[in-house]
Amino acid sequence: TTSRTVRETAVSTVRAAGIEDCTQEQLTDLVEALAADTGRFLIDPGPCGAALAIELHEALEPLAPHLAAAGRESILLQGARIALADGPYSAAERDVLSTVGGALQLCADDTARLLESARTPSP
């Protein structure tokens, strides 16, 4: 949430998905609320954080069986483009995106391919 470019990219992505009145403040508030949720979202120093991984799986796994492969890939690609908005993937971003790929029932090879393709500008 500290990068204006990332926030702007995230807002554009959410708006394109159909929530046209989304604002940077709303997204920032949501991220802060998730981080402050002491009931389920626990701070874990592990590689993506076990609690974050659980949250991602809880949110995405129920959707995966109802989405075509292209839809699951699109969600991961959009997240990757948001992560790339302020430069190359950090280790934490790559870890979170790999968790998202797994939660969306994408194999590790497909996830890696999609993360690489997100780096390539569209013609």
N, C-alpha and C positions, 0 to 999 in steps of 0.2 A: 504493500500500500504506500510505500514511500516514493515510488516513481510515478510522476505525473503521466509519462508516456504509457506505462502499464495500465494505470487507472483509466486513461482515455480509451485504450484498446479494449479493455474489459467492458467498459460501458458500451462501446460501439458493438461489441459482440453480443451482449445481452439485448441491446435494442434490436439488432438484426434478427435475433431469435424470437422477437415478438413482444418484448416488454419495453415499449417505446418511451415510457416515462422514467426509465432508469436513470439515476444520477450517480456521479462519483461518490457523493456523500452516502447514498444508500448502500453502495457496495462496500465502502470503507466501514460503515457502521455494522454491516453484516459480518465482515471479517473480524472486527473487534469483538462483536458479540460471541462469535464462535470461539475466539481465543479466550474470552472471559468465562465461558460456560464451564463451571466447575463440576457440573453434574455428569457430563459425558465426555467433554473435550478436555483431556488431561494432557499436561505438558510432559512430553517424553523425549529424552535426548537422543533416542535411537534414530536410525536413518530416515526418515520421513515422519517419525513419531508414530508409535503404535496407535495412539488414539486418533490421529488424523487419518491413518490408513483405515481404521474401523469406520470413521465418519464417511469417508469416500466410498467404501464398499457398501455401507448402509444406504447411501444415496443413489449409487449408480447400478449396483447389481440387480435390483428389481426392475430397472429399465431395460437392461441389456437383452433379455429374451424377446422383448417387444420391438426392438430396433433391428433393421437390416444392417448388414456389415457396414455399408456406406454411412449409415447414421451414427453407428458407434465410432467409426473412424473420424467422422466429422467433429464429434464432441472432443476427441483427443486432439485433433488438428487445431481446433479453435483455442483450446487451452495452451497448446504449444506456441501458437502465434502470440498469445498474450504474454507468455513467459519470455519470448524472444523480443518483445517490444523495446526492452531496454538493453539489449545486447545478448550475447550467447547464453545458453542455459547455465545456470549455476548447478552445482551438485544437488542441492536441495530441490530445485525445480525439476531436474531430470528424474530424481527419485519419486517425487509426487506424480509426475506425468506417467512414470512406469506403473505406479500404483493405480492410477486412473485407467490405464490400458488394461491391467489385470481385472479390475472391477467391471470393465466393459466387455470382458471375455475375449480380449484380443491377445493373441500369443505374443511372446516376447519379441520374436522376429518382426512381426507386423508392427508392434509398438515402436521398435527401433527404426524401422523403415519410415514410419509416419513422422517420427520426431526429426529424422533427417530431411524428409521432404518438406517439412514446415520451414526449414531454413532456406529453401530455394524459392525465390520470388516467382510468382505466377506470371506467365507471358501476357 
